[in-house]
Amino acid sequence: MLVNVTVIDPREILRRYGLRPRKALGQNFLVDRRALTQIVEAAELTPGDLVLEVGPGVGQLTRMLSEAAGQVIAIELDHEMVGVLRQELSDRPNVEIVEGDILAVDPGALSRGRPYKVVANLPYYITSAALRHLLEARPQPSLLVVTVQREVADRITAAPPNMSLLAVSVQFYGRPRRIARIPAGAFYPAPKVDSAIVRIDVYPQPAVDVPDAAHFFAVVRAGFGQRRKQLRNSLAAGLHRPAGQVESALRRAGIDPHRRAETLTLEEWAALSRELGRDT
């Protein structure tokens, strides 16, 4: 379906408008058609789908998304790029361009209550914050397909004993899997590191049962706050609680107080947050 979609090289579009990529905004434009196609295919779009695209740049991926989906709402922070998008995509009535910062925009409000999917080439410097923002939206997207730094993809898809705060934050809400690696040379300008496409299938309910998600994440952040320390010490410091109280909660949850945060499963974090919640 995407074979006949004309995709203009971003460098040509930038030259046409006398623009350069803005490093401060993390602008690295994907120029490899194969990678663009992999992103669209990973989203498994149908003519009935609404897609929220974050960071459309000059619109080469937007055009392909608009061919596969019923409607695309593209959010772009750069005012100059918004002008380019409105000009370049003026022939696409199913594309809406929104100027704004994804971290300050309510994705659920943009969808107007309709089911939606997210496709995003996330700037490296906002990856973690953007993922949390998107996954905590109400209503949530049914899935996300994101292009992130390869090291970040490793962290998102990690399992014990190599968990990270980002892994817990994502896997609490959905199942992530790596789709493909994208070499640095597939972007203009080329970043210093390779990237990866990650798909996150969002669960109807969080992966684990916790009474209070905010408390759950406060416990997790405290646990990862001093990664080299044993949980007993990092939790006591991060939660400002007596070490004995923390150790008692760990033992009630069936967790050795000498373990480190990266070794815990989601289920163990949930059990620990419940036990610590009883002590408040």
JOURWO-V688536 format. One record per pair of residues at least 12 apart in sequence whose ideal C-beta (glycine too) atoms are under 6 Angstrom apart, sorted by sequence separation. I is the first residue (numbers start at 1). J is the second residue. D is the distance in whole Angstrom. If there is no record, write none. Layout:
# JOURWO-V688536
<<I:J:D> <I:J:D>>
This chain:
# JOURWO-V688536
<<62:74:5> <85:97:5> <155:167:6> <223:235:6> <181:194:6> <182:195:4> <222:235:5> <225:238:4> <255:268:6> <51:65:5> <156:170:5> <232:246:6> <82:97:6> <181:196:5> <232:247:5> <118:134:6> <222:238:3> <82:99:5> <180:197:5> <222:239:5> <51:69:5> <56:74:4> <178:196:6> <179:197:4> <253:271:4> <10:29:4> <53:72:6> <157:176:5> <253:272:5> <49:69:4> <56:76:5> <156:176:5> <178:198:6> <179:199:5> <10:31:6> <49:70:6> <50:71:5> <51:72:5> <52:73:5> <53:74:4> <54:75:5> <127:148:5> <157:178:6> <9:31:6> <48:70:5> <176:198:6> <177:199:6> <253:275:5> <45:68:4> <47:70:5> <71:94:5> <72:95:5> <73:96:5> <74:97:5> <75:98:5> <118:141:4> <252:275:5> <40:64:5> <45:69:4> <77:101:5> <117:141:6> <122:146:5> <176:200:5> <36:61:5> <75:100:6> <116:141:5> <117:142:6> <124:149:5> <127:152:5> <153:178:6> <232:257:4> <7:33:6> <58:84:6> <59:85:5> <66:92:5> <103:129:6> <117:143:5> <118:144:4> <119:145:5> <120:146:5> <121:147:4> <122:148:6> <174:200:4> <175:201:5> <249:275:4> <75:102:5> <107:134:6> <115:142:6> <174:201:5> <249:276:5> <29:57:5> <36:64:6> <40:68:6> <66:94:5> <102:130:6> <174:202:4> <230:258:5> <231:259:5> <59:88:5> <66:95:5> <108:137:5> <173:202:6> <174:203:6> <59:89:5> <103:133:6> <107:137:4> <108:138:5> <108:139:5> <172:206:5> <245:279:6> <2:37:6> <172:207:6> <73:110:6> <132:169:6> <224:261:5> <128:166:5> <135:173:4> <223:261:4> <156:198:6> <153:196:4> <149:193:6> <150:194:4> <13:58:4> <150:195:6> <153:198:5> <149:195:6> <150:196:5> <10:58:5> <54:102:5> <147:195:5> <220:269:6> <10:60:6> <147:197:6> <148:198:6> <146:198:5> <168:220:5> <7:60:5> <25:78:6> <145:199:5> <219:273:4> <52:107:6> <144:200:4> <216:273:4> <219:276:6> <143:201:5> <208:266:5> <215:273:6> <5:64:5> <143:202:6> <165:224:4> <207:266:5> <208:267:6> <142:202:6> <210:270:5> <19:80:6> <2:64:6> <5:67:5> <140:202:5> <208:270:4> <215:277:6> <210:273:6> <50:114:5> <52:116:5> <55:120:6> <50:116:4> <51:117:5> <52:118:5> <53:119:5> <54:120:4> <55:121:5> <17:84:5> <49:117:6> <51:119:6> <43:117:6> <43:119:6> <171:266:6> <26:123:3> <26:124:6> <26:125:5> <163:262:5> <162:262:6> <161:262:6> <43:145:5> <161:263:4> <42:145:5> <160:263:5> <160:265:6> <39:145:6> <42:179:5> <38:180:5> <35:182:5> <35:186:5> <32:186:4> <30:187:6> <31:188:5> <42:199:5> <39:197:6> <28:187:4> <29:188:5> <38:197:6> <28:191:5> <21:189:6> <11:188:6> <10:188:6>>
